[in-house]
Amino acid sequence: MFDFVNYTYSGILSILSTLFGLSYPLVIGCIEKIDDKFGSTKLSERFMSEISFKCFKTSLVINLVMAVLFPFLMDGSGHARIIIGTQCVGAIILVSCALFLFSKIITYYNITDLQREILDNYNSAVSKKDKEKEEKYFTQWVDLSGKLLKSVDNELVQSVYRVLSNYVVRKHMENKGKALVFDQYYYEGVSRINEYLSKGKSKPISVNNGNSILTSLILMDSVVSETTYRYLWRNLRTQMFYNKDEWIMEYWKMASQKIGLFMKPIHQYIYDEDGKPYTQEQIEDSQKQRENFMEFHIMLCSMLIQEKKHRLLELMLSFTQSEPPSYPLVPSNLSDIIDTFNKINHNSFVDPFYYESRYQMPNMHGITEGKIVGAANCYLALLAYRIYVIRWNYGYESVLNTGALPDNLSELNTLKENLDVFKRWLERIKDNKNLLNVVRFTSFDKEIEEKALIYDKVNLLRPDQLASCMQKEILDKMELLRTTLPLSEEKIDSEEHELTGNIIRAMEPYGDLLGRRFSQDKCYNLNSSVTMPFPNTAFLNNPDVGHAGIAGCMSSYMLHNFHHMFASSFFVEHNITDYRLSSEDLFQAIDKLNLNEEHYIIALGLYFDYYIGLIKDIKKETDHKYSYKGIKILSLDCNTEVFSQMVYVMRFEDRPFLDFHEPTAEEQKKLCLEKMNDLYGLWLSLEKISEHPELLEEPIKTKFGDKANQYSLFTAIWSPKLFFKPDKYPIISIKIKYRLTDEGEYDNVDKVNPFIPTKETPIN
C-alpha cells in the first residue's frame, strides 16, 4: 500500500535539502559579487534588507524547524495528514520565496533596473521629505554611479547627469534668490563621483568631458554659497591631481559665462525684473557675490602657478567669447589688478589664516607662512605684465589708469604699503621666462613701442613706474586729508570723557576739603591747566597711525602738577618740621598726641595700607581715606621727594579748603572751552588749528612750521586754589623716615608732646 505520509515527507525533505544546499551559497556569492562589482557595502546592505531576502530567510528557517519537529508530532498521531499538508504549504512558500529572491538577484545584476529601483525609493523619500531616507538612497545611487559612468551605454552615463541636474534644478527652485546650499550628502556624493571620473581614463568623445559634475554647482543665475565654494575647490584640486586639465578648462568657460552674463554689476539706476530700482542692500549683496566669485577664480589661477600648470593657465587667460575680447574672470586693467592685490594682502593682514583655511593648495597644509597669498601676489603681478600684451579696446587710459584713491588715511596707508609689495613682485618675476611666456610677454621695450605706435603716446610707463606715481599721489592726498578731514565727534567725546573721569576719580578723596568755609583772600594757586598739540589723525575715523593714551597722558600731567603744588603749599604754609620720626613709630606718636575725633590728619606720600593688619585700630574707609581710633586720616599722593612723607595734624575745623577758578569769558571764547564738570571746575576744548588760526601761538608755530595745520590743540583748563585759615591755628608737621633707606637721624617718640592748642603749642 502507498504510504502517503512517508513518501510525501521524503519528497519535501529532498526539496528542502536542495534549496538549502543551493540557495545559501548562491545568496552569499551574490553578496560578494555586489561588493566586488560596485565596491560598496551600502548596496550589499540594501540587498540584505530587501523583502525577498528577508522572506526567503524566514521561510527557510521555518521549514527547517518543521522538518525537525514534525516527525515527532506525526508519530502515532491521527492528524499526520494535516501536519504533512502544513509542511507542503511551507515548502511551496519556500520555493516561491526562492524564486522571488532569484528574481531580485537578477535585478542586482542588471544595473539599469537597480538604478531605477533606487531612484524610485529616493524620489519617494523626497516627496515625503524624509531627509534620512533621502541620504540613504542617494548614497546608494552614488555607489552605483561609478559603474554607470564607466558603461559603454551612453544613455546610462547621461542618466547620472540627469539625476544630478534634476537635484540642482529642484534646489534652485526652492531657494530662488537665496544662496544655493545643497544637502551635505549631495556635496559628498558629487565629490565621490568626481573622483571616480578623475581616476578613470579620458576618452576623446564623452559626455564626461564637459565637467558637468562641477559646472552644475554654479548654475547660471544661482547664488553660490560658501559651502559650494569649499567643495568646488576640493573637486578642482582632485581634477588637477589627476591631470584633468581639459575638464578644468571646461569649468573655466562656464564660470566665465556665469560672471559675464548673470553677475553683472548693478547700481541704483538699473531696474530689476519687476521694473523697480535696486535697493542699496541688493547692490551691496551683488557686489559681494562678484567679489567672492572673482576671489575664488583668482586663487584657482594662483594654484595653477603654484603647481606649474603653465599651459593650462595660458589657455584660461586667453579664453574669450566676445569681440572685442573681454576676460570677465581676469583683471585686465591696472586699477583692477592693484585693487585686487590690495584687498588680498589687507585681508591676509587682518586675518592671517583666511586664505589658508579657504584655499588650501597641494603640498600645503596648516600654516603656510604666506605661500598661498604669495602665489596670489605672483599671479596678479603677472597680470600686470599681461596688460601690455592684450588688445586695448578703449584707449590706454582705461587700461593703465591706477584708479581712484580711497578717502580715508587708513586705507591710503594700507594701499601705499601694499604697492611696495606689488613692486617687489614685479621685480621678482621680470626674469622668469616660464611665467612671462604664459602671457606671451617678451620685453617692455617691445610691448610699449608697439602700443605707443598705435596710440601715439611715446611716454607709456611700466607698471612699477605707475605704482610709484600712485604712491606719490597717495602721499599728497594723505597730507591734504590730515588737514581737511573733520575730526570724529565720537573720538573727541571719548577722550574728553576719559580725561574728565580721570580727574573726578583722582579728586574724590578731597571731598572733606571742598567748599568755602571761611573768608580768605590769600590762596595758593594750584593751576594745573595744560594745552597739548596732537596730530589730527589722533581724532580721525580710520587714521593711518593709531594713537592711544591721549586723555591718560594729559590727566597724568595735570594730576602730577596738582599733587606737587598741593604738597608744596603745605610746605610753604608750615615750613617748620616739628618731628622727624621713624615709620615704625608713627602710630605710637599719634597716640602720644592725644588726638580725638575733632582732629584731622593729612598725610602726603605715605602708604597706609602697609599698616592694615599691623596696627590694631586702623581701618580703611575708602581709597585714600582711613580712620584711627575715630581720627580721620586723608592719605594723598605726592611724587615730589622734598614734600613727600609728611604728616600734618590739625583740628578738623581748621582744615584748608579747595576752590576752583573759572576762565574768563574772553578765554572761554578764544579757546572754545566747554565746562565738563561743575564740582571741580574742569573746562575742555579740542579744536583744529586749521579752523582756528588764532590758537596758533609762536611756540607751536616754531615747532611745527608749515605742518601746524595738521595738528589740533587739546586744552584743559583746571585752576584749583588752596585756602588756609587767615588766623593763627595749631598745626603739627611730622616727617616720616624709613630705617631701611637710612634717611638720617630720627627723633625719639618720647619727644612727642600732646596736641593741646595752648600758648605753648606750635602755631602756624
JORA-V57715 format. One record per residue. N is the residue number from 0. RES is the residue in three letters. SS is DSSP state (H for helix, E for strand, C for the rest). PSI is psi in degrees with one decimal (* if undefined). Layout:
N RES SS PSI
N RES SS PSI
This chain:
0 MET C 142.2
1 PHE C 122.5
2 ASP C 92.9
3 PHE H -45.3
4 VAL H -50.0
5 ASN H -43.9
6 TYR H -41.0
7 THR H -43.4
8 TYR H -39.3
9 SER H -39.9
10 GLY H -41.4
11 ILE H -40.0
12 LEU H -37.3
13 SER H -44.7
14 ILE H -44.7
15 LEU H -43.6
16 SER H -36.7
17 THR H -48.0
18 LEU H -41.6
19 PHE H -37.4
20 GLY H -29.8
21 LEU H -37.3
22 SER H -43.9
23 TYR H -45.2
24 PRO H -36.4
25 LEU H -43.9
26 VAL H -46.0
27 ILE H -40.9
28 GLY H -36.6
29 CYS H -44.0
30 ILE H -44.4
31 GLU H -39.0
32 LYS H -36.8
33 ILE H -43.7
34 ASP H -47.1
35 ASP H -39.9
36 LYS H -45.1
37 PHE H -11.4
38 GLY C 38.5
39 SER C 124.4
40 THR H -24.0
41 LYS H -37.1
42 LEU H -33.9
43 SER H -42.1
44 GLU H -37.7
45 ARG H -43.8
46 PHE H -44.1
47 MET H -15.7
48 SER C 2.1
49 GLU C 145.6
50 ILE H -39.2
51 SER H -40.1
52 PHE H -41.4
53 LYS H -41.0
54 CYS H -43.4
55 PHE H -44.4
56 LYS H -41.3
57 THR H -46.5
58 SER H -34.6
59 LEU H -42.6
60 VAL H -43.5
61 ILE H -43.6
62 ASN H -37.6
63 LEU H -40.7
64 VAL H -44.1
65 MET H -37.1
66 ALA H -33.0
67 VAL H -37.8
68 LEU H -38.3
69 PHE H -35.0
70 PRO H -36.5
71 PHE H -33.0
72 LEU H -32.1
73 MET H -19.5
74 ASP C 111.3
75 GLY C 10.1
76 SER C 143.0
77 GLY C -4.2
78 HIS C 29.8
79 ALA H -39.8
80 ARG H -35.8
81 ILE H -42.4
82 ILE H -45.6
83 ILE H -30.7
84 GLY H -39.4
85 THR H -41.4
86 GLN H -33.4
87 CYS H -42.0
88 VAL H -42.8
89 GLY H -38.7
90 ALA H -39.5
91 ILE H -43.2
92 ILE H -41.7
93 LEU H -44.6
94 VAL H -40.7
95 SER H -43.7
96 CYS H -37.0
97 ALA H -44.0
98 LEU H -40.0
99 PHE H -40.9
100 LEU H -43.2
101 PHE H -34.2
102 SER H -39.7
103 LYS H -36.6
104 ILE H -40.9
105 ILE H -36.8
106 THR H -40.8
107 TYR H -23.5
108 TYR H -17.9
109 ASN C 102.9
110 ILE H -30.0
111 THR H -46.7
112 ASP H -39.4
113 LEU H -42.9
114 GLN H -41.5
115 ARG H -43.7
116 GLU H -45.1
117 ILE H -43.4
118 LEU H -33.5
119 ASP H -43.8
120 ASN H -43.0
121 TYR H -47.0
122 ASN H -35.2
123 SER H -41.6
124 ALA H -37.2
125 VAL H -45.3
126 SER H -31.7
127 LYS C -3.6
128 LYS C 40.0
129 ASP C 93.8
130 LYS H -35.9
131 GLU H -44.6
132 LYS H -32.7
133 GLU H -51.0
134 GLU H -41.3
135 LYS H -51.0
136 TYR H -34.5
137 PHE H -38.9
138 THR H -38.6
139 GLN H -41.8
140 TRP H -37.2
141 VAL H -41.7
142 ASP H -31.3
143 LEU H -27.9
144 SER H -25.6
145 GLY H -42.1
146 LYS H -35.1
147 LEU H -42.0
148 LEU H -23.7
149 LYS C -2.9
150 SER C 147.1
151 VAL C -13.8
152 ASP C 108.8
153 ASN H -29.3
154 GLU H -39.4
155 LEU H -41.1
156 VAL H -45.5
157 GLN H -27.2
158 SER H -32.5
159 VAL H -46.8
160 TYR H -31.2
161 ARG H -42.4
162 VAL H -46.9
163 LEU H -42.4
164 SER H -42.5
165 ASN H -39.1
166 TYR H -47.7
167 VAL H -44.5
168 VAL H -42.1
169 ARG H -45.6
170 LYS H -36.3
171 HIS H -39.6
172 MET H -34.7
173 GLU H -25.8
174 ASN C 38.8
175 LYS C 124.3
176 GLY C -4.9
177 LYS C 167.0
178 ALA E 129.8
179 LEU E 100.5
180 VAL C 120.7
181 PHE C 166.5
182 ASP C 149.3
183 GLN H -36.7
184 TYR H -28.8
185 TYR H -44.9
186 TYR H -47.5
187 GLU H -38.1
188 GLY H -44.4
189 VAL H -40.1
190 SER H -39.3
191 ARG H -43.6
192 ILE H -41.1
193 ASN H -38.9
194 GLU H -37.3
195 TYR H -50.1
196 LEU H -43.0
197 SER H -33.7
198 LYS H -28.3
199 GLY C 170.8
200 LYS C 140.5
201 SER C 147.0
202 LYS C 148.7
203 PRO C -35.8
204 ILE C 113.6
205 SER C 145.4
206 VAL H -23.1
207 ASN H -24.7
208 ASN H -14.8
209 GLY H -6.6
210 ASN C 35.8
211 SER H -22.3
212 ILE H -32.3
213 LEU H -35.4
214 THR H -24.5
215 SER H -22.2
216 LEU H -19.9
217 ILE H 49.3
218 LEU C 138.6
219 MET C -61.0
220 ASP C 18.2
221 SER C 159.5
222 VAL E 116.1
223 VAL E 127.9
224 SER C 166.6
225 GLU H -38.4
226 THR H -40.1
227 THR H -42.1
228 TYR H -41.6
229 ARG H -43.8
230 TYR H -30.4
231 LEU H -46.3
232 TRP H -43.7
233 ARG H -43.7
234 ASN H -32.4
235 LEU H -36.7
236 ARG H -39.9
237 THR H -46.1
238 GLN H -36.9
239 MET H -38.4
240 PHE H -38.8
241 TYR C 14.0
242 ASN C 40.4
243 LYS C 61.4
244 ASP H -38.4
245 GLU H -29.2
246 TRP H -42.2
247 ILE H -37.4
248 MET H -38.7
249 GLU H -40.3
250 TYR H -43.1
251 TRP H -40.7
252 LYS H -44.5
253 MET H -39.1
254 ALA H -38.0
255 SER H -40.7
256 GLN H -39.5
257 LYS H -50.5
258 ILE H -31.0
259 GLY H -31.0
260 LEU H -34.4
261 PHE C -2.6
262 MET C 38.0
263 LYS C 148.6
264 PRO C 142.5
265 ILE C 157.0
266 HIS C 179.5
267 GLN C -14.5
268 TYR C 2.3
269 ILE C 141.8
270 TYR E 147.5
271 ASP C -171.1
272 GLU C -25.6
273 ASP C 6.4
274 GLY C 16.0
275 LYS C 145.7
276 PRO E 147.6
277 TYR C 142.0
278 THR C 164.6
279 GLN H -36.1
280 GLU H -41.4
281 GLN H -39.5
282 ILE H -45.9
283 GLU H -38.7
284 ASP H -41.7
285 SER H -41.8
286 GLN H -39.8
287 LYS H -40.5
288 GLN H -43.4
289 ARG H -43.4
290 GLU H -43.5
291 ASN H -40.8
292 PHE H -44.3
293 MET H -43.0
294 GLU H -43.9
295 PHE H -45.9
296 HIS H -24.0
297 ILE H -42.1
298 MET H -29.4
299 LEU H -46.1
300 CYS H -34.8
301 SER H -37.6
302 MET H -34.7
303 LEU H -39.1
304 ILE H -43.3
305 GLN H -37.0
306 GLU C 4.7
307 LYS C 37.6
308 LYS C 64.7
309 HIS H -38.5
310 ARG H -44.8
311 LEU H -42.7
312 LEU H -39.9
313 GLU H -43.0
314 LEU H -41.2
315 MET H -41.2
316 LEU H -23.0
317 SER H -2.3
318 PHE C 128.8
319 THR C 151.3
320 GLN C 22.9
321 SER C 163.9
322 GLU C 119.0
323 PRO C 156.6
324 PRO C 140.4
325 SER C 153.2
326 TYR C 83.9
327 PRO C -32.4
328 LEU C 0.5
329 VAL C 115.9
330 PRO C 120.4
331 SER C 16.9
332 ASN C 159.1
333 LEU H -35.4
334 SER H -41.5
335 ASP H -39.7
336 ILE H -47.7
337 ILE H -40.8
338 ASP H -44.4
339 THR H -43.3
340 PHE H -43.9
341 ASN H -42.9
342 LYS H -44.4
343 ILE H -44.8
344 ASN H -33.1
345 HIS H -44.2
346 ASN H -39.2
347 SER H -33.6
348 PHE H -42.9
349 VAL H -43.2
350 ASP C 93.7
351 PRO C -21.5
352 PHE C 10.7
353 TYR H -53.2
354 TYR H -32.0
355 GLU H -35.4
356 SER H -27.9
357 ARG H -33.6
358 TYR C 62.8
359 GLN C 136.3
360 MET C 160.5
361 PRO C 139.6
362 ASN C 18.8
363 MET C 116.5
364 HIS C 144.4
365 GLY C -139.9
366 ILE C 119.1
367 THR C 6.4
368 GLU C 39.2
369 GLY C 9.3
370 LYS H -32.8
371 ILE H -45.7
372 VAL H -35.6
373 GLY H -38.9
374 ALA H -40.1
375 ALA H -40.6
376 ASN H -40.9
377 CYS H -43.9
378 TYR H -45.3
379 LEU H -36.0
380 ALA H -37.7
381 LEU H -37.0
382 LEU H -28.6
383 ALA H -34.6
384 TYR H -34.9
385 ARG H -33.6
386 ILE C -19.2
387 TYR C -7.6
388 VAL C -38.9
389 ILE C 166.6
390 ARG C 133.3
391 TRP C 113.7
392 ASN C -26.6
393 TYR C 31.6
394 GLY C 156.1
395 TYR H -26.3
396 GLU H -40.0
397 SER H -22.5
398 VAL H -43.0
399 LEU H -3.4
400 ASN C 131.2
401 THR C -4.6
402 GLY C 171.7
403 ALA C 146.4
404 LEU C 150.4
405 PRO C 165.4
406 ASP C 13.3
407 ASN C 155.0
408 LEU H -36.2
409 SER H -48.8
410 GLU H -36.0
411 LEU H -44.1
412 ASN H -40.7
413 THR H -44.3
414 LEU H -41.6
415 LYS H -44.6
416 GLU H -38.7
417 ASN H -26.3
418 LEU H -32.2
419 ASP H -42.6
420 VAL H -41.3
421 PHE H -43.8
422 LYS H -35.4
423 ARG H -37.7
424 TRP H -35.5
425 LEU H -42.4
426 GLU H -35.1
427 ARG H -33.7
428 ILE H 3.5
429 LYS C -23.9
430 ASP C 8.8
431 ASN C 94.4
432 LYS H -37.2
433 ASN H -42.8
434 LEU H -43.7
435 LEU H -30.4
436 ASN H -25.5
437 VAL H -38.7
438 VAL C 7.4
439 ARG C 39.6
440 PHE C 135.9
441 THR C -63.3
442 SER C 156.3
443 PHE H -35.9
444 ASP H -46.8
445 LYS H -48.1
446 GLU H -44.1
447 ILE H -38.1
448 GLU H -43.0
449 GLU H -42.9
450 LYS H -36.0
451 ALA H -36.3
452 LEU H -36.5
453 ILE H -42.4
454 TYR H 6.7
455 ASP C 43.7
456 LYS C 100.8
457 VAL C -15.1
458 ASN C 40.9
459 LEU C 138.1
460 LEU C 155.4
461 ARG C 163.8
462 PRO H -35.8
463 ASP H -35.3
464 GLN H -40.6
465 LEU H -37.0
466 ALA H -39.5
467 SER H -41.6
468 CYS H -38.9
469 MET H -39.3
470 GLN H -38.1
471 LYS H -41.7
472 GLU H -38.0
473 ILE H -45.8
474 LEU H -42.2
475 ASP H -42.5
476 LYS H -36.0
477 MET H -40.4
478 GLU H -42.9
479 LEU H -44.5
480 LEU H -31.5
481 ARG H -23.3
482 THR H -39.3
483 THR H -25.3
484 LEU C 137.4
485 PRO C 147.1
486 LEU C 150.8
487 SER C 118.9
488 GLU H -35.6
489 GLU H -43.5
490 LYS H -39.0
491 ILE H -48.6
492 ASP H -39.7
493 SER H -46.8
494 GLU H -42.5
495 GLU H -40.7
496 HIS H -33.7
497 GLU H -44.8
498 LEU H -45.3
499 THR H -43.2
500 GLY H -38.7
501 ASN H -41.9
502 ILE H -44.0
503 ILE H -45.3
504 ARG H -39.2
505 ALA H -27.2
506 MET H -7.7
507 GLU H -38.9
508 PRO H -17.7
509 TYR H 13.5
510 GLY H -37.0
511 ASP H -15.5
512 LEU H 2.8
513 LEU E 150.0
514 GLY C 125.7
515 ARG C 126.3
516 ARG C -12.5
517 PHE C 163.2
518 SER C 127.3
519 GLN C 127.3
520 ASP C -34.9
521 LYS C 136.4
522 CYS C 167.7
523 TYR E 123.1
524 ASN E 113.4
525 LEU E 34.4
526 ASN E 118.2
527 SER C 30.3
528 SER C 155.5
529 VAL E 144.7
530 THR E 121.6
531 MET E 135.2
532 PRO E 136.2
533 PHE E 148.5
534 PRO E 143.8
535 ASN H -31.2
536 THR H -21.2
537 ALA H -20.0
538 PHE H 21.9
539 LEU C 152.6
540 ASN C 138.1
541 ASN C 58.5
542 PRO C 165.0
543 ASP C -21.0
544 VAL C 133.1
545 GLY C 141.2
546 HIS C 138.3
547 ALA C 152.3
548 GLY C 21.8
549 ILE H -53.9
550 ALA H -38.6
551 GLY H -39.1
552 CYS H -47.0
553 MET H -45.2
554 SER H -34.8
555 SER H -43.0
556 TYR H -46.2
557 MET H -44.6
558 LEU H -36.8
559 HIS H -43.9
560 ASN H -42.3
561 PHE H -46.9
562 HIS H -39.7
563 HIS H -49.5
564 MET H -31.5
565 PHE H -47.8
566 ALA H -39.1
567 SER H -30.5
568 SER H -42.1
569 PHE H -40.6
570 PHE H -41.8
571 VAL H -41.8
572 GLU H -35.7
573 HIS C 84.3
574 ASN C 4.4
575 ILE C 123.2
576 THR C 121.9
577 ASP C -40.6
578 TYR E 147.2
579 ARG E 108.8
580 LEU E 155.6
581 SER E 149.5
582 SER H -26.2
583 GLU H -21.4
584 ASP H 4.7
585 LEU H -52.3
586 PHE H -24.9
587 GLN H -37.8
588 ALA H -40.1
589 ILE H -38.0
590 ASP H -39.9
591 LYS H -19.8
592 LEU C -11.5
593 ASN C 51.8
594 LEU C 161.8
595 ASN C -166.7
596 GLU C -14.3
597 GLU C -2.0
598 HIS E 166.8
599 TYR E 136.6
600 ILE E 127.3
601 ILE E 118.5
602 ALA E 136.9
603 LEU E 120.0
604 GLY C 27.8
605 LEU C 147.6
606 TYR C 93.0
607 PHE H -18.6
608 ASP H -23.7
609 TYR H -31.6
610 TYR H -13.0
611 ILE E 123.1
612 GLY C -24.8
613 LEU C -39.9
614 ILE E 127.6
615 LYS C -48.1
616 ASP C 4.0
617 ILE E 136.7
618 LYS E 145.0
619 LYS E 116.4
620 GLU E -56.5
621 THR E -176.8
622 ASP C 127.5
623 HIS C -3.4
624 LYS E 129.1
625 TYR E 169.0
626 SER E 145.0
627 TYR E 108.5
628 LYS C 41.0
629 GLY C -7.1
630 ILE E 129.1
631 LYS E 135.4
632 ILE E 124.9
633 LEU E 112.8
634 SER E 115.4
635 LEU E 154.4
636 ASP C 145.8
637 CYS C 116.3
638 ASN C -1.3
639 THR C 119.3
640 GLU C -38.0
641 VAL C -38.9
642 PHE C -2.5
643 SER C 167.1
644 GLN C 39.9
645 MET E 143.9
646 VAL E 126.5
647 TYR E 125.6
648 VAL E 130.3
649 MET E 173.8
650 ARG E 148.8
651 PHE H -36.8
652 GLU H -14.8
653 ASP H 1.8
654 ARG C 149.4
655 PRO C 172.7
656 PHE E 158.0
657 LEU E 138.3
658 ASP E 162.4
659 PHE E 124.8
660 HIS E 134.8
661 GLU C 146.9
662 PRO C 155.7
663 THR C 163.4
664 ALA H -35.5
665 GLU H -42.4
666 GLU H -39.9
667 GLN H -41.0
668 LYS H -44.3
669 LYS H -43.4
670 LEU H 0.6
671 CYS C 45.6
672 LEU C 149.3
673 GLU E 131.7
674 LYS E 121.5
675 MET E -23.3
676 ASN E 123.0
677 ASP C -41.1
678 LEU C -41.9
679 TYR C 7.1
680 GLY C 46.1
681 LEU E 126.0
682 TRP E 136.6
683 LEU E 154.9
684 SER E 148.6
685 LEU E 107.5
686 GLU E 149.2
687 LYS E 136.8
688 ILE C -35.6
689 SER C -28.2
690 GLU C -14.7
691 HIS C 73.2
692 PRO H -20.7
693 GLU H -16.8
694 LEU H -13.9
695 LEU C 95.3
696 GLU C 169.4
697 GLU H -45.1
698 PRO H -42.4
699 ILE H -41.3
700 LYS H -40.4
701 THR H -39.2
702 LYS H -43.9
703 PHE H -16.2
704 GLY H -130.5
705 ASP H -16.0
706 LYS H 10.5
707 ALA H -31.8
708 ASN H -9.6
709 GLN H 9.5
710 TYR E 158.4
711 SER E 150.9
712 LEU E 124.4
713 PHE E 111.3
714 THR E 132.0
715 ALA E 113.5
716 ILE E 115.6
717 TRP C 109.4
718 SER E 76.5
719 PRO E 149.5
720 LYS E 136.1
721 LEU E 123.7
722 PHE E 128.6
723 PHE C 160.2
724 LYS C 135.5
725 PRO C -30.5
726 ASP C 160.2
727 LYS C 139.8
728 TYR C 152.8
729 PRO E 136.3
730 ILE E 142.0
731 ILE E 135.8
732 SER E 136.5
733 ILE E 127.8
734 LYS E 122.7
735 ILE E 129.7
736 LYS E 154.1
737 TYR C 127.4
738 ARG H -35.9
739 LEU H -25.8
740 THR H 3.8
741 ASP C 64.7
742 GLU C 27.6
743 GLY C -160.7
744 GLU C 153.2
745 TYR C 151.5
746 ASP C 147.1
747 ASN C 138.6
748 VAL H -22.2
749 ASP H -16.8
750 LYS H -17.9
751 VAL C 130.0
752 ASN C 157.7
753 PRO C 146.0
754 PHE C 91.3
755 ILE C 115.7
756 PRO C 81.6
757 THR C -172.8
758 LYS C -29.4
759 GLU C -15.6
760 THR C 136.8
761 PRO C 127.6
762 ILE E 137.3
763 ASN C *
